[in-house]
Amino acid sequence: MLAIIGGSGLTQLANLNVIRREVMRTPYGEPSGALTFGQLCEHPVVFLARHGYGHTIPPHRVNYQANLWALREAKADAIISVASVGGIRDDLGPGVLVVPDQIIDYTWGRKSTFHESSEQPVVHIDFTRPYDEVVRQRILAAAVAAGQPVVNGGVYAATQGPRLETAAEINRLERDGADVVGMTGMPEAALARELGIPYAAINVVANFAAGRGNSAAQICFGSIDVVLREAMGRVREVLEHICEGPAK
Ligand code: HPA
């Protein structure tokens, strides 16, 4: 079953035909909210709002371990993460959709592994390609089918938040090779890999990152809401087309 983790601007899927909601408990605590099981174009889908259904959980307080564990318990065999980002590159302005292919992790102090026990042998996962290429291609094909332009590839920088970055920090991220910046991509992607669940992301550029484009002097929160509302409509269309094809 396909799992969708929705971020800011996507706390529910309007086109999801809801069958049931389930509050899950995990050895890692409670997920951000109940899992919503439903059908998208007659295909089974499970949806989880990363920040809670009332959008009350900030990026550094999300229980990523519980979220991923609950999705595994729900038999998710692929995860699509939807997350808003700031655009660092000139061509990645507000409203652009990006399917990233790399990550740089600047977060700290988050529970970023399921392998914490000192009684178990040390476990390392391969993370050379942090996103699953099959899921990435499914997203790209769905975007083509939906007639929605998306940028294929990009380096996602995961920052700690919840504050936005300084202009100098964004300059540094750019020197490091980052194209977009967000606060929730890690450890989510790594935990999915640890559980062996193929995972990829759709990033929605909500604003130019600090010091860039129309965020040169400051970031305007009013326009972020407007951008996200419009762009998430396009994300929903892409998601509908992902669910086309043989049911799983
Ligand atoms: N920085 C970090 N995370 C974000 C941004 C940003 O500019 N916009 C949306 N999420």
Boltz pocket constraint, residues with backbone or C-beta under 6 A from the ligand:
constraints:
  - pocket:
      binder: B
      contacts: [[A, 84], [A, 85], [A, 86], [A, 87], [A, 159], [A, 163], [A, 164], [A, 165], [A, 181], [A, 182], [A, 183], [A, 204], [A, 206], [A, 207], [A, 208], [A, 209], [A, 210]]
      max_distance: 6.0
